Amino acid sequence: MPLIGLLAILNGLVAQAPAHEAGETSLGDRAASLRAELLPLGAALPLDPVGSSLALAKLHLERAERILLGEMHDFDLTAESELDAAERALRWFREAQPPHPGVYGESLTLAYEATNDGSCQPYWVYVPSNYDPQRPWPLIVYLHGWVPETSKLIPWTVPGLVGDLCDEYGFIFMQPHGRGNTDFQGPGEGDVMRALEETMARYHVDPDRVHMTGNSMGGYGAACIGLHAPDRFASIAAACGQWDYYEWYGIDRDTVPASKRYLYSLSNPVDWLENALHLPVLLQHGERDSLVPPRQSAIGAARLADLGYEHTHHVVPNGYHQIYLEEPYFRRLMEFCLPLRRASEPAEVRFVTYSLDYDSAHWVRITGIEHWGERAEVTARGEPGRVAVSARNVSGLELSPPRSVVGEGPVAVEVNGELLTWEGEAPLVWGEPVRPDAKRPQACGPIRAVFDGPFVCVYGAGSAGSESLCAGFTREWWSYAEGLPWVYEHTQPWPPGWAVADADVDEGLLAQRNLILFGRPEENQVLARIADQLPLGFIEGGYRVAGREFVGDDVGLWFCARNPFNTERMILSVSGYPWGAGFGSIARADHKFDLMPDFILFNSEIDADDGNRMLAGGVFGSGWEIQTLDLSTDTPGEQGMEAQP
């Protein structure tokens, strides 16, 4: 049951709780009292060990309330134990202590308060029993597998034997929740990186010995995240995971529309493997795995071999998918990771990307992509007094070669045949300058990326259609990312602060947040103010896309663009027919926005991938102009066509 629906009966907690003896406080009363204590304390500060005690108190209170309301949960969780934990965490916060002070040698539940949606998200850390905070420790980040019921109340965590192995090998072990079953993409990837930052702020982690690992869905996620940020990690260890989307689904990539091919490529590990030049990879797989065929790991290993990169491919004889529940699997993982350290100042960098959200590796940073939707590639090699760079589909670069490689004094730099000199006082800039209105990190799409930064929903006051879209998105966000602000008002269709009426929105808020604008310009005053600055147009009863007009009651349009109030932020326009009826199952709800490019115009029909049928969609270029456009070959609803009523 969606959380909004559950919380709509929050006032009934006390009445529903079992009868108590006179003078005994009911669980519902305890929850209400604790909520009243937490409300005035505001948001938990990021990367603040004391603030994480506040986030943990809020998480435990949320779990207690959800259990009281009848949600499915782990057998070892009870509303009473969660309220006890919440009160304990609040006490730590009031005493200016981090959670679980001085506790080592057991798995600890921790939490942070997300900056994008205000939700409290859990993660789990095992710190060895002989932990010494005076010295740095290696860290294993471990991403969990897919189980349909996974939630904050039914977390997927590793078996207890892992703690003994961490004591033996000397690893801190951190497991993110990943917002549930997101494949660790979008909000799931953001969760992993935030949990990593929180762990490093709390414990003495060696930044050169952080290992990105996982199994099944988490093996896929570990490969994606590790290859997105290859200079953050010392290794990747991926077990029983997907490496090539196209082979997995038996799809010829040349038959896929360009805008969807771009979305697949953003998170298709085999398309990013060039980034593993300095990132050793361990691939483990069961020989008889029937859930994820061992061929998937073999594809990754073969590509790494073609590139000449360091890797280990281990196939467990007669092993099934669940090899990751056994001790030998974790021993191989830890023995692989133990001697490895992050490459700090490599002489050569090979870097590929599809987005400025993943813009750098080591001493190379891409500042502009020529054709969005296609891969950008850079190879840079340094030697004393000289750097040679080749770049493809790149309009701008910043280079900061290490002095340990190029030596002191001026350095001759050649980029695609152009000769430059680097003096070393600041990064060398090559190519086109970044325009004020250009795509940039955290403001470059696709639609899903709008949710990565702080966002606010803006609806048209008095517009039933706009308010309905906003309420629908609120429900969808819970299913998609298990996240809403922890403070709820059950009499409203959304939590306070989550959505603002267009007539009431604060000018400062327009510049501070990514804006999700519901309704058409005639329904939403904020959208009307900026409509003439947006790349797509609204017409009576429909839309204009690349000079074509689409009308109809069953036509909807979503698109992201730069935020005119602050070009470091984005807007998302949501109007017309609702998106995503095909993603109704638990297994698909957390992928509802994954196949939406920068813009998508669609109708009520459902495609084979569960998304609505795309009539027109594509990717904007650097200046938010249409650069990649896919049109349906049969577009009922397009103005002037035979199917137009």
Secondary structure, 3 states (H helix, E strand, C coil): CCHHHHHCCHHHHHHHCCCCCCCCCCHHHHHHHHHHHHHHHCCCCCCCHHHHHHHHHHHHHHHHHHHHCCCCCCCCCCHHHHHHHHHHHHHHHHCCCCCCCCCCCCEEEEEEECCCCCCEEEEEEECCCCCCCCCCEEEEEEECCCCCCCCCCCCCCCCCHHHHHHHHHCCEEEEECCCCCCCCCCHHHHHHHHHHHHHHHHCCEEEEEEEEEEECHHHHHHHHHHHHCCCCCCEEEEECCCCCHHHHHCCCHHHCCHHHHHHHHHCCHHHHHHHHHHCCEEEEEECCCCCCCCHHHHHHHHHHHHHCCCEEEEEECCCCHHHHHCHHHHHHHHHHHCCCCCCCCCCEEEEEECCHHHCEECCEEEEEECCCCCCEEEEEEEECCEEEEEEECEEEEEECCCHHHHCCCCEEEEECCEEEEECCCCCEEEECCCCCCCCECCECCCHHHHHHCCEEEEECCCCHHHHHHHHHHHHHHHHHHCCCCCCCCCCCCCCCCCEEEHHHCCHHHHHHCEEEEECCCCCCHHHHHHHHHCCCEEECCEEEECCEEEECCCCEEEEEEEECCEEEEEEEEEEECCCCHHHCCHHHHCCCCCCCCCEEEEEEEECCCCCEEEEEEEEECCCCCEEEEEECCCCCCECCCCCCC
